[in-house]
Amino acid sequence: MFPLTLLGLLFITARTDDKTKKGKNQAATKEDAPSKYDSMFQRGDLLEVPRTLFTHFGIYLGGGRVAHLIPDILPVLSDDEEAIREMVTNNRLILGVIAKCASVRVDTVQDFAYGSEIIVNPMDKVCSRPPLKGEEVADRAEKLQGSTAYSLLWYNCEHYVMYCRYGTCMSFQTFQFCKTVKKFILSQRSAKVTAVLGPVLVLYLGVVSLYSALVIVLVPFIIWMAS
């Protein structure tokens, strides 16, 4: 945990000078948020925004507020509740992914979007299940607030919103990623590369044995048959 602590201090403390300015800006925008965003979104809507290297999701609660599951390293490094409530920056988010710590929190629409364009209910077109009623979706999202375990592949923000809106815990991003990895690994090209590199590596390391010979033969064969 020490490397994460050191990285967190390097990345996060550099932004402390901006807290006052951010607080003022947030206070100025929160007043008009309810009337502005309640006319754009309905309670229980699923919101999608592009963020860093992936797409981020949240559930609109009304009043300019969004519930979303987001990785965050700061709760591990600090007990300062005021600092933790600040908008989660990309540095905090990336370190949270590495540390596998996250929380379901409620932020303003502005903080959730992080300057990106918001897409409303995109999953309604691709999910085989119909969406639940808006009030039930929002209630589910609110009940799950708090710290939670995080996995980039098996429990991320998309799993959270899919459960809230459709009653199924899944992630199309994860499915597509695994499909791409599977396509890359379980290919005939990978089998050929493994068949060539395996013997070279064994000879280089000098670990020639019956067991290593079986591995050299079986691994490329299994990849070839699965490709």
TORKELUM-814256 format. One line per 2 residues: number of its first residue (from 1); their letters; for each residue x, y, z of C-alpha. Coordinates in nm, 4 decimals. Layout:
# residues N
NUM> a> X/Y/Z ~ ...
This chain:
# residues 227
1> mf> 0.0000/0.0000/0.0000 ~ 0.3012/0.2333/0.0499
3> pl> 0.3565/0.2941/-0.3268 ~ -0.0123/0.3836/-0.3647
5> tl> 0.0107/0.6184/-0.0685 ~ 0.3153/0.7902/-0.2151
7> lg> 0.1539/0.8213/-0.5586 ~ -0.1647/0.9511/-0.4027
9> ll> 0.0191/1.2212/-0.2140 ~ 0.2096/1.3247/-0.5272
11> fi> -0.0998/1.3410/-0.7468 ~ -0.3624/1.4652/-0.5035
13> ta> -0.1848/1.7231/-0.2918 ~ -0.0900/1.9113/-0.6050
15> rt> -0.4567/2.0024/-0.6441 ~ -0.5235/2.1359/-0.2963
17> dd> -0.4639/2.4949/-0.4058 ~ -0.7618/2.4667/-0.6395
19> kt> -1.0123/2.3524/-0.3734 ~ -1.1303/2.7019/-0.2819
21> kk> -1.1889/2.7963/-0.6438 ~ -1.3720/2.4697/-0.7108
23> gk> -1.5893/2.5162/-0.4062 ~ -1.6950/2.8616/-0.5201
25> nq> -1.7687/2.7403/-0.8718 ~ -1.9705/2.4467/-0.7434
27> aa> -2.1714/2.6693/-0.5087 ~ -2.2507/2.9014/-0.7956
29> tk> -2.3797/2.6223/-1.0188 ~ -2.5726/2.4180/-0.7614
31> ed> -2.8441/2.6827/-0.7249 ~ -2.9707/2.6525/-1.0808
33> ap> -2.8978/2.2771/-1.1139 ~ -3.2401/2.1433/-1.0070
35> sk> -3.4507/2.3475/-1.2521 ~ -3.1965/2.3111/-1.5320
37> yd> -3.1350/1.9371/-1.5196 ~ -3.4811/1.8256/-1.4092
39> sm> -3.6071/1.9517/-1.7423 ~ -3.3402/1.7505/-1.9264
41> fq> -3.3449/1.4221/-1.7321 ~ -3.6011/1.2183/-1.5417
43> rg> -3.5464/1.0532/-1.2051 ~ -3.4058/0.7053/-1.2747
45> dl> -3.2482/0.7916/-1.6108 ~ -2.9200/0.6185/-1.6919
47> le> -2.6514/0.8733/-1.7834 ~ -2.3377/0.7913/-1.9822
49> vp> -2.0239/1.0032/-2.0265 ~ -1.6824/0.9282/-2.1818
51> rt> -1.4071/0.9583/-1.9208 ~ -1.0331/0.8910/-1.9629
53> lf> -0.9981/0.5443/-2.1225 ~ -1.3499/0.4168/-2.0607
55> th> -1.7162/0.5143/-2.0436 ~ -1.8624/0.6179/-1.7084
57> fg> -2.2229/0.5624/-1.5994 ~ -2.4578/0.7001/-1.3351
59> iy> -2.8238/0.7184/-1.2323 ~ -3.0009/1.0550/-1.2236
61> lg> -3.1742/1.1126/-0.8901 ~ -3.3312/1.4518/-0.9581
63> gg> -3.2355/1.7947/-0.8318 ~ -2.9182/1.7969/-1.0410
65> rv> -2.7776/1.4937/-0.8535 ~ -2.6285/1.1720/-0.9940
67> ah> -2.5523/0.8477/-0.8090 ~ -2.2554/0.6618/-0.9522
69> li> -1.9978/0.4005/-0.8562 ~ -1.6497/0.5431/-0.8974
71> pd> -1.3016/0.4281/-0.7926 ~ -1.1299/0.6689/-0.5523
73> il> -0.7987/0.6373/-0.3678 ~ -0.8545/0.9362/-0.1369
75> pv> -1.0652/0.7566/0.1309 ~ -0.7702/0.5182/0.1769
77> ls> -0.5259/0.8044/0.2264 ~ -0.7303/1.0569/0.4228
79> dd> -1.0151/1.0937/0.6723 ~ -1.0929/1.4458/0.5517
81> ee> -1.4623/1.4174/0.4603 ~ -1.4665/1.7577/0.2940
83> ai> -1.1775/1.6627/0.0648 ~ -1.3355/1.3262/-0.0159
85> re> -1.6614/1.4984/-0.1178 ~ -1.4710/1.7026/-0.3764
87> mv> -1.5031/1.5978/-0.7400 ~ -1.3056/1.2776/-0.8090
89> tn> -1.0203/1.3723/-1.0419 ~ -0.8666/1.1375/-1.2964
91> nr> -0.5618/1.0898/-1.0725 ~ -0.7776/0.9803/-0.7784
93> li> -0.9818/0.7581/-1.0091 ~ -0.6856/0.5765/-1.1686
95> lg> -0.5201/0.5119/-0.8324 ~ -0.8546/0.3873/-0.6996
97> vi> -0.8733/0.1372/-0.9873 ~ -0.5260/0.0076/-0.8979
99> ak> -0.6139/-0.0163/-0.5268 ~ -0.9556/-0.1726/-0.6076
101> ca> -1.1374/0.0693/-0.3773 ~ -1.4507/0.2574/-0.4776
103> sv> -1.7756/0.3993/-0.3492 ~ -2.1262/0.4701/-0.4680
105> rv> -2.1586/0.8443/-0.4175 ~ -2.3903/1.1271/-0.5170
107> dt> -2.2423/1.4195/-0.7091 ~ -2.3734/1.7094/-0.9103
109> vq> -2.4328/1.6549/-1.2807 ~ -2.1368/1.8829/-1.3546
111> df> -1.8971/1.6837/-1.1393 ~ -2.0261/1.3537/-1.2761
113> ay> -1.9905/1.4637/-1.6400 ~ -1.6379/1.6034/-1.5821
115> gs> -1.6818/1.8310/-1.8813 ~ -1.8040/1.5585/-2.1194
117> ei> -2.1274/1.5323/-2.3189 ~ -2.3998/1.3298/-2.1453
119> iv> -2.5899/1.0531/-2.3263 ~ -2.9266/0.9526/-2.1785
121> np> -3.0475/0.5912/-2.1499 ~ -2.8208/0.4449/-2.4221
123> md> -2.8585/0.0931/-2.2808 ~ -3.2346/0.0896/-2.3473
125> kv> -3.1502/0.0106/-2.7098 ~ -2.9147/-0.2800/-2.6423
127> cs> -3.0369/-0.4437/-2.3218 ~ -3.2805/-0.7305/-2.3712
129> rp> -3.4603/-0.6449/-2.0451 ~ -3.7015/-0.3515/-2.0218
131> pl> -3.6059/-0.0748/-1.7777 ~ -3.7661/-0.0649/-1.4348
133> kg> -3.9806/0.2297/-1.3305 ~ -3.7806/0.5464/-1.2695
135> ee> -3.8613/0.5697/-0.9007 ~ -3.7540/0.2097/-0.8383
137> va> -3.4310/0.2675/-1.0317 ~ -3.3474/0.5760/-0.8252
139> dr> -3.4362/0.3991/-0.4988 ~ -3.1991/0.1145/-0.5845
141> ae> -2.9232/0.3602/-0.6688 ~ -2.9664/0.5479/-0.3395
143> kl> -2.9761/0.2347/-0.1236 ~ -2.6368/0.1195/-0.2532
145> qg> -2.4524/0.4363/-0.1465 ~ -2.1272/0.3858/0.0431
147> st> -1.7935/0.2094/0.0127 ~ -1.7756/-0.1012/-0.2033
149> ay> -1.5265/-0.3427/-0.3535 ~ -1.4226/-0.2641/-0.7103
151> sl> -1.3109/-0.4696/-1.0070 ~ -1.2349/-0.3202/-1.3444
153> lw> -1.3800/-0.6281/-1.5156 ~ -1.6263/-0.7844/-1.2728
155> yn> -1.7843/-0.4982/-1.0775 ~ -1.7580/-0.1471/-1.2150
157> ce> -1.9872/0.1522/-1.2696 ~ -2.1688/-0.0198/-1.5557
159> hy> -2.2538/-0.3257/-1.3452 ~ -2.3969/-0.0866/-1.0856
161> vm> -2.6260/0.1069/-1.3208 ~ -2.7354/-0.2057/-1.5072
163> yc> -2.8509/-0.3588/-1.1805 ~ -3.0309/-0.0407/-1.0799
165> ry> -3.2138/0.0156/-1.4095 ~ -3.2603/-0.3346/-1.5515
167> gt> -3.2169/-0.5699/-1.2560 ~ -2.9202/-0.7479/-1.4141
169> cm> -2.5571/-0.7023/-1.3115 ~ -2.3545/-0.6987/-1.6332
171> sf> -2.1160/-0.4834/-1.8335 ~ -2.1055/-0.4528/-2.2115
173> qt> -1.7618/-0.2886/-2.1824 ~ -1.6269/-0.5911/-1.9959
175> fq> -1.7867/-0.8307/-2.2442 ~ -1.6322/-0.6479/-2.5405
177> fc> -1.2910/-0.6310/-2.3719 ~ -1.2905/-1.0036/-2.2896
179> kt> -1.4085/-1.0820/-2.6414 ~ -1.1187/-0.8823/-2.7888
181> vk> -0.8624/-1.0456/-2.5581 ~ -1.0028/-1.3894/-2.6357
183> kf> -0.9851/-1.3182/-3.0072 ~ -0.6222/-1.2074/-2.9738
185> il> -0.5031/-1.4941/-2.7520 ~ -0.7055/-1.7767/-2.9056
187> sq> -0.5895/-1.7191/-3.2608 ~ -0.3903/-1.9334/-3.5024
189> rs> -0.1200/-1.6682/-3.5088 ~ -0.0822/-1.6922/-3.1292
191> ak> -0.0579/-2.0707/-3.1564 ~ 0.2232/-2.0429/-3.4126
193> vt> 0.4103/-1.7827/-3.2072 ~ 0.3784/-1.9978/-2.8937
195> av> 0.5023/-2.3050/-3.0842 ~ 0.8160/-2.1167/-3.1895
197> lg> 0.8902/-1.9214/-2.8708 ~ 0.8240/-2.2146/-2.6338
199> pv> 1.1212/-2.4299/-2.7421 ~ 1.3467/-2.1258/-2.7742
201> lv> 1.2663/-2.0175/-2.4177 ~ 1.3154/-2.3686/-2.2765
203> ly> 1.6536/-2.4068/-2.4476 ~ 1.7624/-2.0615/-2.3374
205> lg> 1.6728/-2.1316/-1.9739 ~ 1.8190/-2.4811/-1.9887
207> vv> 1.5141/-2.6507/-1.8354 ~ 1.4713/-2.9285/-2.0890
209> sl> 1.2679/-3.2131/-1.9392 ~ 0.9721/-3.4362/-2.0129
211> ys> 0.7422/-3.1925/-1.8341 ~ 0.8656/-2.8884/-2.0287
213> al> 0.8375/-3.0855/-2.3539 ~ 0.4737/-3.1655/-2.2774
215> vi> 0.4031/-2.7988/-2.2037 ~ 0.5730/-2.6933/-2.5269
217> vl> 0.3523/-2.9308/-2.7244 ~ 0.0233/-2.8965/-2.5364
219> vp> -0.0012/-2.5174/-2.5018 ~ 0.0247/-2.4373/-2.8771
221> fi> -0.2008/-2.7369/-2.9528 ~ -0.4740/-2.6178/-2.7131
223> iw> -0.4563/-2.2611/-2.8494 ~ -0.4686/-2.3956/-3.2053
225> ma> -0.7731/-2.6113/-3.1353 ~ -0.9522/-2.3300/-2.9534
227> s> -0.8789/-2.0731/-3.2260
